[in-house]
Amino acid sequence: MGKTVGIAGLLFLAAIGAAEGADLPTSKPAPQTPSTASCFASFYDWLSASAADCPLSYMGITVYGQIDVGVGYSSHASDFNRYYNNAVAELIAKTSRGPQFQLVPNGLSQSNIGIKGREEFLPGWALIFDVNTGFDPYTLQLANGPKSLVQNNNLPIQLQEENSDSSRAGQWDNTRAYVGVSNGAFGTLTFGRQYTFSSDLVNAYDPMGGSYAFSLIGNSSTYVSGVGDTEVARYNTSLKYQIAYNNVRAGAVWQFGGYDQGNGSDGAYQFDLGFDYAGFSFDAIYSYAQDAVSLSNYGASPLPKGVTQDDLKATLADINGVVLAGKYTYGPFRFYGGYENARFSPPTDTHALGFTSLGGYTVLPSGVNATNYIVNKVLQVGWVGARYAIRPDLDIAAAYYIGGQNDYTNYAVKGTTACGPNKTPAAPGYSPQGANHSTCAGDIQAVSGLIDWRPYKRLDVYAGVMYSQVSGGIANGYLHSNNIAPTAGLRLTF
């Protein structure tokens, strides 16, 4: 790992040096926020005002969003996929192949557009709503992880574009859609499609802000957001209650309904407890998901008998997990850290007759795997990082992430061999990677650096790099085991 950190550290320092050598202004005064009445006087005035200071609002209803575009390079790249949230693989993926320069959408955050509102109906009481969808800014396709999977059915791994499961399945509300009521003393109760507390936690406690291009836990919702399963990073039909008193906060969210209601599980809930004190913030979350779904495609050609292009496979699990995260602010510095522990066990319902997945795709009885976790899998994730404000409009950040699994191979199955080095290449012409079973112990690690300059309150100009590598069981089936991915881009907030 010393070599990993060393390489990525040198890349990060090189990126900082490049930024310092560029003609960034060093004496420009911070833009003055114009009044709401004048912030639309010109495009410059609009850029100089934040979205909070100058919203696109009328009669209590606000249109908002972000557009994030960029370019990058990967030493082991996956081809661009217009449906997958990330489009490309800044993080090492099974489909990562040779070096490539690419368009990189959503590097700092998911491009999105939404509408929200707040209307007071009694003193201290307000009705609220928020609807938002994520999209690819280059192709304008709505984010749709399951469709990226079926697109690559019937293709060997070395010919597949980037693809992965997701809780975003092309819905018009793929980010969120909820209504509720709020009161300063009694808290907020909301109903609909909502983030889990673990998803909220990533945005608050990741030094990279949950970015796709520079964060393990931002790039893949399997880690932390979904507490082991990306499909349960959001609950489609849920009730969420949050309350705060002084510096203490608490909340509960409950997903009712199952797959038929567009959920990634047959039922789930989370509890959150947190506080802020003297520059320190901390949150603890307990999470449970029943029959959580992890979709995958058929990498076989031709497809098995009876399987169509629009069918997918699914691995099911009951998942219990805990996530802990904290940050500390000291002057211009912010320090971050967190830990997740998720235990996978066999599902409560094996769904032996198959089911319809997110996005409306069929999982046939033969495509259901309900026995993968007879020996329980334990996924552990940890991260540390820091952010430093050089100026009010210029930050640098660095982070290290690691995710690891135990050996959960079921040796009771006749003929199962012990974990050892893989001797079978994932595809012709590629060397074997990792261990000989995907159930063997292994890890994924990433180290990253970022420069974020905000010349105007609505505009981020950013550049950074992430190095990632996999080993052991997690590397099984990969074409390569590491990737270096520098990325630069622009994000406009409105």
N, C-alpha and C positions, 0 to 999 in steps of 0.2 A: 504493500500500500504506500510505502514511502516514495516509490517511483511515481505512483499515480499522483500523489499530492504535489510532488516536485514539478512534474510536467505542467499540471494545471496551474500551479502557483506562478511559474514562469510566464505562462500565457496571460494570466491575469495582470501581472506586473507590466507585461508588454502592452496590454490594452490600455492600462492607466497611462503609461508613458506616451502612447500615441495620442491620447486625448489631451495630455498636457502640452504636447508639441503642436497641436492644432491651434487655429486662430479662434479659440473660444474667447469671448469678451471677459475681461477680468475686472472691469470697473463699471460695468453697466448697472445703473440703479435698478432695484426691484420695481417691476411695473406697478403703477398705482391702479387700484381697482376702481373702475368707473362706476358711477351710480347706475342703478337699474335702468333709469330713464335714458342714459346716454350710452350704455354698453353695446347697443346695436347701431350706433351712429356710423361705424365703419367696421371693416373686417378686423383691423388692428385692435380697435376697442373691444371687439368681441373676444379675440384671442387673449387679450390682456386681462380679461375677467374670468374668474373660475366659473364652473358650471353651477356651483352653489350660489355665487354672487349674481349670476346673470342666467337664470334657467330659461328654457324654452317653454314658458308656462302661459296658460290662459284659463281663468276661472278655476284655479286650484288644480288643474291637470297639467302635468309636465311630461314632455317628450325628452328622452335622454339616451345616451349611449356612448360607444367608443368605436373607433376604427383604428386598427393596428396592422401596419404593413412593414415588411422588412425583407432583407436578403441575408443569405448565410452560406456556409460551407460545412460539409460533413466529411470526415475522413472515411466513414462507412455510412453511406446515405441510403434511405428508402425513397422510392419515387413518390412524388406529390400525389395526394389523394384529395379530391375536392370535397368529399363528404366527411372525412375524419376530422375531428375538432382541431387537431394539431397540424394536419395536412402532411407534415414531414416528421422525421424522427430525429429531433435534437438529442434525445436520450437513446442510447443503444437499444435496438429492437431486433426481433428475430429476422425481419426482412432487410436489415441493414446490409448493404453490399459494398460497392466501390465508392471512391471519392467523387464528390459532385458539388457544384455551386447550385443554389436553389432559391426560389422565392420562398420566403418564410412568413406566413401570416400568423398573427396572434402571438407574437413572441413574448410580449410583456403581459398581455391579457387577452381574453377572448373578445373579438369584435362582436358588438351586440347593439341592439336597439330596443327601447322599451318605453312604456308609458306608465306613469304612476300618479297617484292623487291622494289628497288628504282634505277632508271636509269636517269641520267641527259641527256637531249637531246639538251638543249641550256643553255648558261651561266645563272645560277640562277633558271632554270626551270627543273623539274624532273617529270617523270612518276612514279607512285607508285601503289602498289597493296597489298592486304592482304586477305588471306583465312584461316579460322580457324574453327575447330569443337571441341565440348566438349564431353567427354565420361566418363564412369564409369571405374576406374582403376582396379577394381576387376573382372568385367565381360567383359570389353571392348565393351559394348553396347553404341551406340551413345545416347546422352541425348534426351529423347522423352516424354515430359509431357502428350500429348494427348493419347499416347499408354498406359501409366500407368493408365489412366482413363478407357479405354475400357477393359484392363485386369481385372478390378474390377467391370465391369458391372455384374449384376445378382448375386451380393454378398451383404449380409447385412453388415452394417458398421462395426460390431464387427469382421468380417472375412476378411475385406479388408486389403491389404498391403498399405503402404504409396503411395499416388497418388495425383496429382494436375495438373492443366493446366500449360502451359508454352509456350513461344515463340520458344523454342527448340522442334522440332517435328521430330527428327530423320534425319534431312537433313544432307548431307555431309558437308554443310557450316552452321551448326546450330548456331555457334557463330557470324560469319560475313564473307562477301565475297564482296570486293569492289575494284574498280580501280579508278584512278584519276590523277590529276595534281597538283603540289605544287610549290609555289614561295614564297621566304622569305618576299617580300614586298606586294604581291597581295593576299596571303593566299592560302588555299587548297580547291579544289573542288573535291568531290568524288561521285561515283555512285555505287549503289548495295545494298546489305544487310548490314545494319549498326546499331550500337548502337544509341539510342536517346541520347540527351544531359542529360536527367535525369538519364540514366544508367551510363554515364560517371561521373556524379556528385557523385553517390554513391561511386565509387571507390576512388574518390579524397577527399570526406568529411566525410566518415564514419570512426570513430576511429578503427573499426575492419576491415577496408579495404573491406567491402562487403562480408565477409565470411559467409558461410552457417551455420557453427556451433556456431557462437558467435554473430550474428547480425540479428535483426528483418528485417532490410531493405536489408540485403544481402540474407537472407534465402528465403524471398518471394518478387519477383519482383512486386507483386501487390502494395506494399508500395514503393513509390518514383520512382523506375526504370520505372515502367509502368504507373505512376501517376494514380493509381487506378485499372489498368488492366494489368496483367502479359503479355498478348499476344502482347501488343504494347510497350514492353520494347525494341523491335527491329523493324525496318521497313525493309521489305524484298525488296521492290523496291523503292529506294529513292535517292534524291540528297541532299548532305550535304556540306555547305560552312562554312568555319571558317577563321577568320582573326585576327591578333593581331598587336597592335601598342604600342610600349613601354610596359607598364604594364597593358594595357587594351585589352580585347578580346571580340569578338562577333561572333555569328554564327546563322545559320538557317538551318533546315532540313525539307524536305517535302517528305511525302510518297504519291506517286501516284499509281493508281491501287487499287484493293480491294482484296476480299477473293480469287478470281481466280488466283491472282499473288502471293499467299502464304503469304498474310498479315493478321494481326489480326484485321483489321478495314477496312472500305470503304474509308478511307482517313484520313490523320493526318499530323500535323506539330508542330514544336517547335522552339522557339527563345531563345537564350542564350546571356546574357551580364554579364561580370565579370571583375575583376581586382585583382592585387596583389600590396600591398603597405606596406612597413615597417614591414614585417613578417605576415601581414594579407592578407588572400585570401577570395574572396566572389564571388558567382555566383547566378544569378536570372534567372529562366526559366519559360516561359509561354508555356503551352501545350494544344493541342486540338486533340481529336480523334472522328471520326464519326462512329457510329455503331460498337463500340468496342465490341469484343466477349469475354465472359468468359464461358469456357466449363465446364461441369460437367457430371458425369456418372449417370446411372440408378441404384440406390441401392435397386431395387425391385427384388424379386424372387417369381414367374417367371417374366420375362420381360413383359411389357405391349404388348398387341396384335399389331402385325405389326412392332415391334422394334426388331432389330437383335443385336447380340453381339457387332458389330462394329459401332453402332449408339451412338451418344452423344446428350446431351441437351446443350442449349446455352442461356445465358442471355445477351441481347444487351443494349447498352447505348451510348449516346453522352456524352463525358467527357471533361470538361474544368478544367484546373488545374494550380496552381502556386507552384513552389518549390524554396525555399531560403536556402542557405547554406553558412557557413563561417568556417574558421579555423585560428588559430593564433599560430605562432611558437615563442617560447621564450627559447633560449638555448636548453636544452635537452627535453623541454616540448612542446607538441602540444595539443591545445584545439580545440574541434569540436562542432558544433551545426547546426541544420537545422530544417526546417518546410515545410510541404506540406499541401495544401488545394485543394481538388478535388471535383467538383460537378458533379453528375450523373443525367442526364435527359433522357426522352424517346428517342429512336433512331430515326434518320431521316427516315430510311427505316426499316420497321418491318420485312422484309424478310419472309413474310407469307407463301411462297412456300418452305421454307427450303433452305439449301445451303450445300456446301462441306467445311468442316473446315480445319484448319491446320492439316497436317498429312494425309489428304485425307479421313477423316471420315465424314459420313453423319449426318447432323442435320435435322431431319424430321420436317415438318410443326408443328406437335404436340409438338416437342421438343424445339420450339423457344419461349422464354419469352421476349416480347417487352414492357411489361407493368409494370415491376418491379419498375420503378422510376418515376411513375406519380407524386408521392410526391418525390421531389428531395432528393437524398441521398447526404450528405456532409461527406466526409472522411477527417480527419485531422491526420497528423502524425508529431511527434516531436522527436528529439533526442539530447542528449548532451553526451560528453565523453572526455577522455584525454588519451594521450600516453606519456610515459616517457622512454627516452633512458638511461638505467643504464650504458651501455657501447655501443660502436659502433655496437656490434654484439648481444645486448640483450635489448629487449623492454618489458615493461609491459603496459597493456591498460585496461581501464574500460569504460563501456558505459551503458546508460539507454535509452530505446526506449518506445514510447507509440503511439498507433494508436486508434482513436475513431470515432464512427459514431453517427449521430443524429437518432431520431426516425422518420423513413420515411414510417411507416405503412400507407397504404391507408384505412383510416377508412370509406370512402364512400362506400366501398364494403360491401354489406349486410351481417350481421352476424359476422363482424370482431370485436374481443374483444380488449379491451385496453391492453397495455403492462403490464405484471405482471410476477411474478415468474413462471417458467416452472414447470408443473406438470406431463409432459409426458416423460418417459425415452427414450433415443435414441435407446436403445436395451434392451432385457430382461436381468435383473440382474444388470443394471446400473442405477444410480440415475439421475434424471433430472438435467440438467445443464442450467444456465443462464435464459434468459427471454423466454416467451412463443411464441415469433415470432423472426425469424432471422432479421426482419426489425426494431426491437426495438433498442433503444440507447444501446451502449455497447463499450467496449474497449479491446485491447490486449496490454499487457505490457511485457517487457523483460529487464533484467539486466544481464550483463555479465562481465567477466574478462578473460584476456589472458596473457600468457607469450610466447614470441617469441624469440628463440635463434637461431642465424645463425653461427654455428661453421665454416662453409665454405660459400663463397658468393653465391653458388648455392643451398644451403641446409638450410631449416627452420626446426627446431625441436620445436614443439609448444604444449601447454597444456592450457586448460581453462575450463570454465563452463558457461552455460547460464540457467537462470531460467526464465520461461515464464508462463503467466496466461491469461485467457480470462474471460470476464464477460458479462452480459446482452445479447443483441441480437447476438453478435459475438459468444457467447458460446452455442447458441441454436444448438442442434444436436450433440454436442460433448459428447464423452463417459466420459472424465475427463476434468477438467478445468485448470490443471497446469502440468508443467513438469520441472524436474531438469535434465540437460544433461551435465555432464563432458565429455570432449573429449581430446584426445592426438593423435598427428600424426607427419608425416614427409612430407615435400614438396620439390621436386627436380625441379629446373628450368634449362631448356636447350635452 
